[in-house]
């Protein structure tokens, strides 16, 4: 970002070309280009040009001379002839000379921003303060707590966030259920699922997030409730429920070994047992691995932390 900000401040047009071979599995070049689009939107930075992928880039460990020749050949083919090359690297002088351009070296000693990309990629969580929240959110894993009514999901979700020093996403369904006085339609359940995903995404971008966001339920459980309370569910909710297979890094099922607590909105213990059975069936049908946690809140926190290796 420092490099781009300096170039944009001093140039009429800045061309950015993103490539790596092998590419980064977690963040391939199209994703990295989109990060630049988000951080430097076109309406504010009309002089920023994002170049496309080019075929057959050399391997990252090829000699610098191979990369310089490749860059010159591709840029010539695109008609991109820079007046200046901005880098923070030792290869900058030679690359600029290859392109017939001046070299502008920005923060080579890493004094203004005291970290390198190599260091950052080695442990993005330890160095998250150097990443824009929108970028760090990509590396934050979602951990979901499931269970029937009165199985301690909400309490455990909050306790885990406090224990691990991070953020959590509350159960959005309770907001809608109380707002509508319990009179819900299939459209309401879709609203619940979308709202909950938005809360998760917000938590992943909110200051204080660290490695994980702990989530109180998810769209597959919302799908179950839509059928239980309305007898049907919208196709869009089915799609959100399907996405739960890959959206969450870990799934924990809260046991129903806690005493049932009636808060004025819940059913009875027998209904809770049926709900728990449906959730188990849902997980099994979708092939989602899970760990059941039992005991009081402290015991459950310990079990989750052990599973997460913290």
DAHUUR-V149162 format. One record per helix or strand of 2 or more residues. SS is the DSSP state (alpha for helix, beta for strand). FROM is the first residue (numbers start at 1). LEN is the number of residues. If there is no record, write none. Layout:
# DAHUUR-V149162
ss=SS from=FROM len=LEN
ss=SS from=FROM len=LEN
This chain:
# DAHUUR-V149162
ss=alpha from=2 len=9
ss=beta from=14 len=3
ss=alpha from=29 len=11
ss=beta from=48 len=3
ss=alpha from=64 len=15
ss=beta from=84 len=4
ss=alpha from=92 len=7
ss=beta from=102 len=4
ss=alpha from=117 len=6
ss=alpha from=128 len=3
ss=alpha from=133 len=7
ss=beta from=141 len=6
ss=alpha from=153 len=12
ss=beta from=167 len=3
ss=alpha from=172 len=8
ss=alpha from=186 len=20
ss=beta from=212 len=5
ss=alpha from=219 len=12
ss=alpha from=235 len=8
ss=alpha from=244 len=4
ss=beta from=250 len=5
ss=alpha from=269 len=18
ss=beta from=291 len=3
ss=alpha from=297 len=12
